[in-house]
Amino acid sequence: MKNFTLLLVFFLALTLRVYHLGVLPNGFYEEEVTNAYVGRFIFENGRDLYGNWFPLLYFDKFGDFPPVLPMYVSGLSTYFFGLTEFAARFPTAFIGALAVFPIFGLAYFFFKDKRAGFMASLLLAITPWHVVLSRTSAEGVIGFTAFTYGLLWVLTKKRYGFLLLFLCYFLYPGLRLIIPLALLPFIKKYFKPTLFLFFLTALIAITPWGKGRFVQTSLFNNSEMRQQITQTQQNFLYTTKNPYARVFHNKVVGYAREFVNQFTSYFSPRHLFLEAGGQPRYFSVPAQGLLYITMGVLIVISFIGGVFWYIAYLLLVTPLPAVLTVDFVPHAHRSLFLLLPMILLAALGYKYIHKIKFIPVIFLLALLVEGIFFWHQYANYSDSYHSILRNDGDKELAQYLIREQAAYEKIIMPPFARLPIYYLYFSGNFDVSLIGQFQSQLQMKRLGKIDFASDWCPTKFLNKSEIPSSTLIVENGDCGGTLGYRGIEQIMRLDSTRAYNLVIPE
């Protein structure tokens, strides 16, 4: 009976993650198409776009060096589901649904209560935070599932759990900090493997590929943050002659205050339960928090009833990779691992109240109402809400060019926003001759009859006398019209903004 119930929860989780997956969310985000294309390209040719043979550690997109293993998974999916959005998204959605099993195991391990285990798995299945990210090819979801399995296996004394935790280092960068910290309380019991993982974290952190994205987004490496802290420090120092002012107003204090400010932002009730902030590309559901309000009540109950110290510890360490970065704070993707202790706390709260008459039924009904509201908001409004941030219009442009290119002698378009990748993906071009043609940030100069300009508005610098009369020119939708060119088509986003103008010489 236990296995059957858990299987039903899994199918619920899978349904919420794959239903209309090809069209919801709207907009084929550049990371999604890049991961699927690069993964498929490596399978087809044995090398990546830069000529590296079957890379295992990373693929350099724009100096960020993300792990390449999730790309392999996305690329493999295209062999089964074609070159579609569904194919690129399905692996993350499926692997995300699998997390209901280790979540059940962890809750049962800590609380010795099957009801708490089922509640933990149910909450993961329906929580907006995990559902939405699972549908957007967020590689952190793959890391989340692997981490929860690995942690469960380690805690239940299955030695191969350490092998999985080692693999996690090459699934999602934030886990390189979370994993050794999560094992730190057990260092006496697992001294050698824990010490090895700390050493591995330090070793990777000094490599160019290991520190790539962190350097780009680090709280301590951000020029704006540095300038803001310096300016604040100077304002206080130069407006008083108190000799002790420097004790309270210096860079150490400034960065410490900003660290605390960012840390607390991830626990903001508004962010968690009312309307999530941060990067809309990952979580774009209007009037919806990352969690349900009902879960917040259960979390409060768990603290009143007495919380397990290790779960409280995870509550402190899991958001650290997100706290140490500055862009789009609070960031739903980088802080995803905070969901683990949140769900465990909610399950613990349910354990404390499940024997009280009628209360469990009331909580379940409240969850049902909140779940229906979430899906209503997500399915009906997320399509046009911040659609520009999900590359809405890029797929449509690529498909238009593939369909109409025979009518033109030449096509000129911008290379930005991974437009060459969109064109190659939907045209099914994985030819080995493409190796070496890509420059930094996955840009290229020429592809067949397509020339990639170095500006969003190519007509501003084109000499009309030097291009064929049958030339199609693609410009950003914000570009103003240029004399001597006539618009023939517009690519529109679902929010009614213009993505691209297509013009020809008059």
Phi and psi in degrees as a GROMACS rama.xvg file:
@    title "Ramachandran Plot"
@    xaxis  label "Phi"
@    yaxis  label "Psi"
@TYPE xy
-60.277  -47.0549  LYS-2
-64.377  -38.5201  ASN-3
-64.9344  -44.4184  PHE-4
-62.9249  -43.0318  THR-5
-65.7954  -34.744  LEU-6
-66.3274  -38.2761  LEU-7
-62.5099  -41.1512  LEU-8
-62.4109  -40.4096  VAL-9
-61.752  -44.6075  PHE-10
-66.3535  -32.8915  PHE-11
-63.7614  -46.4429  LEU-12
-60.3154  -44.2783  ALA-13
-65.1641  -41.1359  LEU-14
-61.3364  -44.9849  THR-15
-65.5318  -20.3786  LEU-16
-98.2746  -21.2758  ARG-17
-113.688  -10.672  VAL-18
-63.9673  122.174  TYR-19
54.3473  33.2334  HIS-20
-63.5849  -29.7129  LEU-21
-71.0856  -20.6757  GLY-22
-121.489  -10.5165  VAL-23
-129.53  112.132  LEU-24
-78.6642  153.124  PRO-25
-72.5198  147.197  ASN-26
92.6031  118.041  GLY-27
-89.5284  95.8642  PHE-28
-62.5677  148.039  TYR-29
-60.45  -32.148  GLU-30
-68.2075  -35.8807  GLU-31
-65.141  -50.1317  GLU-32
-68.4885  -35.2175  VAL-33
-65.157  -46.0978  THR-34
-60.1376  -45.2847  ASN-35
-67.2719  -41.7372  ALA-36
-67.9033  -47.096  TYR-37
-63.0281  -43.7586  VAL-38
-60.129  -46.1736  GLY-39
-65.9827  -38.8265  ARG-40
-61.4162  -42.2557  PHE-41
-65.5458  -41.9908  ILE-42
-61.9782  -37.1972  PHE-43
-72.8098  -36.1823  GLU-44
-119.063  -9.7106  ASN-45
77.1395  -0.704028  GLY-46
-138.525  157.376  ARG-47
-87.1987  -173.162  ASP-48
-67.6282  -15.7603  LEU-49
-101.548  1.90598  TYR-50
94.4754  5.64331  GLY-51
-77.637  131.085  ASN-52
-74.7177  122.532  TRP-53
30.8516  66.9355  PHE-54
-61.9316  143.201  PRO-55
-114.865  -19.0989  LEU-56
-98.6679  -46.0874  LEU-57
-160.174  166.647  TYR-58
-133.668  126.24  PHE-59
-83.0828  109.884  ASP-60
-88.7765  -54.2717  LYS-61
-148.639  45.8881  PHE-62
82.173  9.7005  GLY-63
-96.3113  -20.8355  ASP-64
51.4952  55.9654  PHE-65
-70.575  156.112  PRO-66
-58.2048  142.587  PRO-67
-91.8765  -18.5372  VAL-68
-58.8601  -42.7923  LEU-69
-61.0977  -27.6658  PRO-70
-68.3415  -38.4595  MET-71
-59.7676  -42.1315  TYR-72
-63.5655  -44.9636  VAL-73
-64.8559  -42.2835  SER-74
-63.0831  -39.9952  GLY-75
-62.3509  -36.6499  LEU-76
-62.6576  -29.4985  SER-77
-67.0298  -21.5664  THR-78
-70.5618  -25.0114  TYR-79
-96.9672  -34.9102  PHE-80
-117.358  7.54864  PHE-81
80.4621  -179.393  GLY-82
-87.7579  75.3431  LEU-83
-131.76  169.523  THR-84
-65.4807  -39.2737  GLU-85
-58.472  -43.6343  PHE-86
-61.3925  -41.9887  ALA-87
-67.7661  -31.4709  ALA-88
-93.7554  -25.4327  ARG-89
-58.3307  -45.2378  PHE-90
-56.7845  -44.0928  PRO-91
-65.4406  -40.8373  THR-92
-62.4825  -44.4386  ALA-93
-67.299  -47.6551  PHE-94
-64.2141  -35.6299  ILE-95
-61.2621  -41.6622  GLY-96
-63.7983  -31.6993  ALA-97
-63.4602  -18.6751  LEU-98
-66.9836  -13.7702  ALA-99
-63.7801  -27.5504  VAL-100
-71.9309  -52.556  PHE-101
-68.2124  -27.9357  PRO-102
-63.8659  -42.1963  ILE-103
-59.2276  -46.7068  PHE-104
-61.373  -41.9484  GLY-105
-66.5598  -42.8459  LEU-106
-63.2382  -41.4404  ALA-107
-68.0888  -37.0213  TYR-108
-62.3268  -43.9002  PHE-109
-78.0465  -40.9847  PHE-110
-105.301  -10.7286  PHE-111
51.8428  42.7486  LYS-112
-144.293  118.954  ASP-113
-67.6272  -34.3112  LYS-114
-62.2657  -41.0026  ARG-115
-64.0166  -37.869  ALA-116
-63.4147  -45.4044  GLY-117
-65.2587  -38.7384  PHE-118
-64.2778  -40.8293  MET-119
-61.0094  -45.0818  ALA-120
-67.44  -38.3559  SER-121
-65.0304  -43.4353  LEU-122
-62.4258  -41.0533  LEU-123
-64.3916  -37.8962  LEU-124
-62.0261  -34.9459  ALA-125
-113.268  -5.76479  ILE-126
-66.0423  127.982  THR-127
-52.7197  -41.693  PRO-128
-52.1909  -52.6125  TRP-129
-77.8527  -37.1737  HIS-130
-61.918  -49.6215  VAL-131
-65.4783  -45.7991  VAL-132
-66.2031  -33.6882  LEU-133
-65.4317  -24.959  SER-134
-91.0273  -1.04037  ARG-135
-116.424  19.3934  THR-136
57.9274  31.0426  SER-137
-73.5887  114.741  ALA-138
-63.9241  -19.1694  GLU-139
-61.0987  -27.2169  GLY-140
-65.9766  -41.4688  VAL-141
-62.7859  -43.5311  ILE-142
-63.2598  -37.0078  GLY-143
-61.7159  -46.8063  PHE-144
-63.5313  -46.4568  THR-145
-62.8888  -40.561  ALA-146
-64.9783  -43.5352  PHE-147
-66.1533  -38.8573  THR-148
-62.3848  -48.1005  TYR-149
-61.0489  -44.4038  GLY-150
-63.4505  -43.1291  LEU-151
-60.6597  -45.4376  LEU-152
-66.107  -36.6222  TRP-153
-66.4369  -45.7479  VAL-154
-66.3867  -28.8681  LEU-155
-95.6173  17.9561  THR-156
65.0728  34.2193  LYS-157
-98.2324  111.017  LYS-158
-62.2173  -29.1011  ARG-159
-69.1409  -5.19222  TYR-160
-61.6501  -34.8857  GLY-161
-67.1597  -33.3098  PHE-162
-64.3645  -41.0426  LEU-163
-68.0507  -39.4508  LEU-164
-64.0143  -34.722  LEU-165
-63.1431  -43.0988  PHE-166
-62.2868  -33.0139  LEU-167
-58.6072  -27.3341  CYS-168
-59.8928  -22.6307  TYR-169
-112.791  18.7692  PHE-170
-111.158  -38.6134  LEU-171
-153.04  125.459  TYR-172
-58.0617  -37.9927  PRO-173
-59.6478  -25.4013  GLY-174
-69.2649  -18.7378  LEU-175
-66.3913  -20.5925  ARG-176
-97.8174  -41.1719  LEU-177
-66.501  -43.2542  ILE-178
-61.669  -53.1657  ILE-179
-63.2364  -34.196  PRO-180
-68.8141  -35.9853  LEU-181
-66.0685  -29.1838  ALA-182
-91.2236  -10.8086  LEU-183
-54.6772  -41.3627  LEU-184
-63.0779  -16.9474  PRO-185
-107.956  21.9924  PHE-186
-64.0015  -30.9478  ILE-187
-66.8642  -36.109  LYS-188
-78.8613  -37.8915  LYS-189
-124.839  59.1393  TYR-190
-61.9148  -53.4807  PHE-191
-64.723  -50.5639  LYS-192
-64.3443  -36.1911  PRO-193
-66.9063  -43.2078  THR-194
-62.4328  -39.2727  LEU-195
-62.298  -42.124  PHE-196
-68.6265  -36.0478  LEU-197
-63.0486  -43.0905  PHE-198
-63.461  -40.9806  PHE-199
-63.6567  -40.1797  LEU-200
-60.2994  -46.1621  THR-201
-64.6658  -39.8685  ALA-202
-65.1083  -46.5038  LEU-203
-65.1698  -34.9299  ILE-204
-64.6909  -21.0835  ALA-205
-97.641  -2.60573  ILE-206
-85.746  152.027  THR-207
-58.1105  -40.9423  PRO-208
-76.0504  -26.1436  TRP-209
-75.5886  -31.3186  GLY-210
-104.784  3.89321  LYS-211
-53.3758  -62.55  GLY-212
-70.0087  -33.4707  ARG-213
-64.4231  -40.5521  PHE-214
-61.9114  -36.929  VAL-215
-68.5892  -31.1036  GLN-216
-118.027  1.52485  THR-217
-61.5624  139.417  SER-218
-56.9994  -35.244  LEU-219
-90.8898  -4.46326  PHE-220
-116.905  4.71717  ASN-221
-85.4686  123.335  ASN-222
-66.3954  -37.6382  SER-223
-64.2833  -43.2259  GLU-224
-65.3887  -41.1914  MET-225
-61.6445  -43.224  ARG-226
-66.5224  -40.2644  GLN-227
-63.6415  -43.8002  GLN-228
-67.4461  -41.4558  ILE-229
-63.4355  -42.5382  THR-230
-64.2234  -42.821  GLN-231
-62.6964  -42.3372  THR-232
-60.8517  -46.4678  GLN-233
-65.8157  -38.1939  GLN-234
-59.202  -42.5504  ASN-235
-73.359  -38.0162  PHE-236
-71.0933  -37.1864  LEU-237
-89.679  -3.64871  TYR-238
-102.298  3.69709  THR-239
-147.043  150.765  THR-240
-104.279  14.6371  LYS-241
-64.8498  121.64  ASN-242
-66.5865  -17.59  PRO-243
-92.8572  1.48697  TYR-244
-59.7526  -37.3546  ALA-245
-66.2718  -21.8696  ARG-246
-63.8493  -35.1844  VAL-247
-100.818  -17.0003  PHE-248
-125.856  85.2205  HIS-249
-144.914  176.829  ASN-250
-66.2666  -36.5045  LYS-251
-61.3404  -47.5385  VAL-252
-65.759  -39.9373  VAL-253
-60.7106  -47.6346  GLY-254
-68.508  -35.4445  TYR-255
-63.7589  -42.0973  ALA-256
-64.4869  -40.9318  ARG-257
-67.0291  -38.2074  GLU-258
-59.8635  -47.1409  PHE-259
-64.3825  -39.4834  VAL-260
-60.5528  -44.8436  ASN-261
-70.2397  -39.0192  GLN-262
-60.1595  -47.5616  PHE-263
-68.5554  -25.368  THR-264
-63.0224  -27.1924  SER-265
-76.5772  -9.99067  TYR-266
-111.945  14.0917  PHE-267
-63.9687  125.644  SER-268
-57.2924  -36.1194  PRO-269
-63.8242  -45.7287  ARG-270
-64.1407  -42.283  HIS-271
-77.7995  -35.746  LEU-272
-122.921  -14.9913  PHE-273
-115.254  -56.6986  LEU-274
-153.52  110.416  GLU-275
-66.7351  139.052  ALA-276
-99.6672  -159.109  GLY-277
87.6514  -140.688  GLY-278
-88.3475  106.618  GLN-279
-63.6196  -20.0708  PRO-280
-58.6422  -35.111  ARG-281
-89.0095  -43.8861  TYR-282
-131.048  105.341  PHE-283
-130.368  68.4951  SER-284
-122.889  106.794  VAL-285
-62.5461  142.006  PRO-286
59.2817  32.1183  ALA-287
-138.111  128.864  GLN-288
-83.065  176.748  GLY-289
-69.032  -30.9342  LEU-290
-120.69  169.288  LEU-291
-86.1275  148.802  TYR-292
-59.6695  -36.0722  ILE-293
-57.6086  -38.3402  THR-294
-64.7313  -36.9112  MET-295
-61.2438  -40.6071  GLY-296
-63.2596  -43.0517  VAL-297
-64.4786  -36.8719  LEU-298
-64.6585  -42.6591  ILE-299
-61.3193  -42.5938  VAL-300
-61.1388  -37.7036  ILE-301
-62.96  -36.3462  SER-302
-73.0378  -34.0283  PHE-303
-68.0518  -40.4607  ILE-304
-77.8634  -17.9985  GLY-305
114.573  112.37  GLY-306
-97.6788  150.754  VAL-307
-73.9914  132.092  PHE-308
-60.517  -36.4771  TRP-309
-67.6659  -36.3745  TYR-310
-67.4291  -39.0342  ILE-311
-62.5055  -37.0104  ALA-312
-63.7652  -44.1592  TYR-313
-61.8671  -31.9012  LEU-314
-61.8913  -28.6393  LEU-315
-86.2162  -35.7451  LEU-316
-94.1039  -27.8918  VAL-317
-65.8944  -30.1551  THR-318
-83.4535  -2.22227  PRO-319
-58.1686  -42.8485  LEU-320
-58.6772  -33.7524  PRO-321
-75.3737  -39.2366  ALA-322
-63.6929  -31.1148  VAL-323
-80.7449  1.52326  LEU-324
-117.19  163.703  THR-325
-117.455  -21.7559  VAL-326
-82.0112  136.379  ASP-327
55.9884  51.3276  PHE-328
-85.6769  134.79  VAL-329
-80.8713  133.241  PRO-330
-94.6749  116.613  HIS-331
-65.7055  -34.5969  ALA-332
-75.6329  -50.6592  HIS-333
-65.3303  -24.4987  ARG-334
-98.4201  12.1333  SER-335
-54.7291  -34.2676  LEU-336
-69.8148  -14.1376  PHE-337
-63.981  -23.0538  LEU-338
-61.8898  -31.5858  LEU-339
-59.2633  -57.7815  LEU-340
-65.4164  -30.7913  PRO-341
-60.8956  -46.0965  MET-342
-67.8381  -40.4817  ILE-343
-63.0482  -38.9282  LEU-344
-65.9123  -42.144  LEU-345
-63.1899  -40.0973  ALA-346
-64.5147  -37.8294  ALA-347
-64.9391  -41.6573  LEU-348
-59.9915  -39.5863  GLY-349
-64.9676  -37.1745  TYR-350
-59.4546  -37.994  LYS-351
-70.5438  -26.2971  TYR-352
-111.948  -3.41928  ILE-353
-69.3944  -16.5179  HIS-354
-91.7893  -5.73067  LYS-355
-79.7527  129.305  ILE-356
-57.2084  130.882  LYS-357
71.4078  -21.4956  PHE-358
-61.9255  -46.7944  ILE-359
-58.589  -39.1899  PRO-360
-63.8305  -41.8452  VAL-361
-62.3973  -42.9624  ILE-362
-64.2619  -42.1794  PHE-363
-66.425  -38.9124  LEU-364
-65.2526  -39.8235  LEU-365
-63.1896  -41.3362  ALA-366
-61.241  -41.1962  LEU-367
-61.7096  -46.1029  LEU-368
-62.4631  -44.8929  VAL-369
-64.6532  -37.625  GLU-370
-64.6613  -41.579  GLY-371
-63.8553  -42.5128  ILE-372
-61.6523  -45.5176  PHE-373
-57.4825  -49.4998  PHE-374
-65.4483  -34.8825  TRP-375
-60.7748  -47.4825  HIS-376
-64.8101  -42.8163  GLN-377
-68.6176  -47.6813  TYR-378
-72.8883  -28.9313  ALA-379
-101.552  -24.9817  ASN-380
-122.088  -19.1067  TYR-381
-70.437  -22.3063  SER-382
-57.2132  -45.0769  ASP-383
-101.492  -4.59271  SER-384
-82.5869  108.179  TYR-385
60.2362  36.0731  HIS-386
-64.0329  -24.4084  SER-387
-62.7329  -29.3349  ILE-388
-76.7886  -7.96503  LEU-389
-112.605  27.4887  ARG-390
58.3968  33.2907  ASN-391
-59.9178  125.002  ASP-392
107.379  -20.9543  GLY-393
-70.7924  -42.9234  ASP-394
-62.9109  -42.6989  LYS-395
-63.5859  -37.2243  GLU-396
-64.3857  -46.9496  LEU-397
-59.1535  -43.8606  ALA-398
-67.2788  -35.3013  GLN-399
-64.294  -44.9924  TYR-400
-64.4881  -40.6861  LEU-401
-62.7211  -39.1526  ILE-402
-75.0035  -34.9382  ARG-403
-108.618  -1.17465  GLU-404
-62.1125  -27.7768  GLN-405
-63.3881  -21.7779  ALA-406
-82.2076  -4.01274  ALA-407
-126.445  145.324  TYR-408
-78.6947  -30.2494  GLU-409
-149.845  148.911  LYS-410
-128.844  132.278  ILE-411
-120  128.228  ILE-412
-151.551  160.447  MET-413
-69.8848  152.88  PRO-414
-96.2556  0.135703  PRO-415
-77.1963  173.297  PHE-416
55.6356  29.1873  ALA-417
61.1009  28.1009  ARG-418
-57.3558  -36.768  LEU-419
-59.8403  -36.726  PRO-420
-66.9972  -41.4724  ILE-421
-59.0181  -46.0478  TYR-422
-62.7295  -45.1702  TYR-423
-66.6637  -40.0706  LEU-424
-63.6179  -50.8682  TYR-425
-77.646  -16.2627  PHE-426
-90.9351  -5.21065  SER-427
68.6515  31.5256  GLY-428
-96.8096  107.155  ASN-429
-122.882  31.6785  PHE-430
-62.9167  139.638  ASP-431
-62.8746  -22.9465  VAL-432
-66.2219  -13.5273  SER-433
-73.001  -18.1916  LEU-434
-61.0493  126.47  ILE-435
92.9396  -11.8428  GLY-436
-82.489  -18.8434  GLN-437
-84.8568  138.808  PHE-438
-103.195  -169.481  GLN-439
-60.5184  150.717  SER-440
60.2205  27.6633  GLN-441
56.3463  38.7706  LEU-442
-101.239  159.997  GLN-443
-147.578  161.885  MET-444
-90.0871  -35.7638  LYS-445
-151.65  145.003  ARG-446
-147.767  99.5879  LEU-447
62.6339  -125.068  GLY-448
-87.081  3.40441  LYS-449
-95.5768  124.635  ILE-450
-103.875  133.655  ASP-451
-98.9413  117.057  PHE-452
-78.4964  166.217  ALA-453
-102.258  25.2035  SER-454
-149.493  149.89  ASP-455
-68.6131  -21.4034  TRP-456
-122.637  77.8253  CYS-457
-59.3687  -31.3819  PRO-458
-65.7867  -15.6021  THR-459
-67.5508  -27.6456  LYS-460
-121.683  -2.24424  PHE-461
-73.1728  141.625  LEU-462
-95.8063  109.086  ASN-463
-60.0423  -27.7232  LYS-464
-72.949  -14.2679  SER-465
-100.174  0.782142  GLU-466
-118.447  150.099  ILE-467
-60.6373  151.583  PRO-468
-65.5907  -28.1763  SER-469
-95.0497  57.1555  SER-470
-110.348  131.008  THR-471
-99.1975  129.949  LEU-472
-119.458  128.866  ILE-473
-103.887  127.311  VAL-474
-126.685  154.686  GLU-475
-59.9593  148.402  ASN-476
-63.3101  -18.9746  GLY-477
-86.9609  -6.72746  ASP-478
-71.1122  136.727  CYS-479
-77.1088  159.918  GLY-480
-65.8618  147.528  GLY-481
-115.83  134.556  THR-482
-57.8449  138.017  LEU-483
95.5263  1.58935  GLY-484
-130.058  143.368  TYR-485
-119.463  130.559  ARG-486
-73.7772  135.956  GLY-487
-119.497  -16.8278  ILE-488
-161.784  151.973  GLU-489
-129.371  137.304  GLN-490
-99.9057  116.486  ILE-491
-104.639  147.927  MET-492
-88.6817  166.2  ARG-493
-67.2427  -21.7355  LEU-494
-86.3789  12.8662  ASP-495
73.0907  9.68731  SER-496
-87.8424  157.503  THR-497
-90.6333  123.47  ARG-498
-85.253  -48.4886  ALA-499
-144.234  146.155  TYR-500
-106.301  135.444  ASN-501
-112.845  120.887  LEU-502
-129.155  160.659  VAL-503
-133.137  155.86  ILE-504
-65.1985  142.446  PRO-505
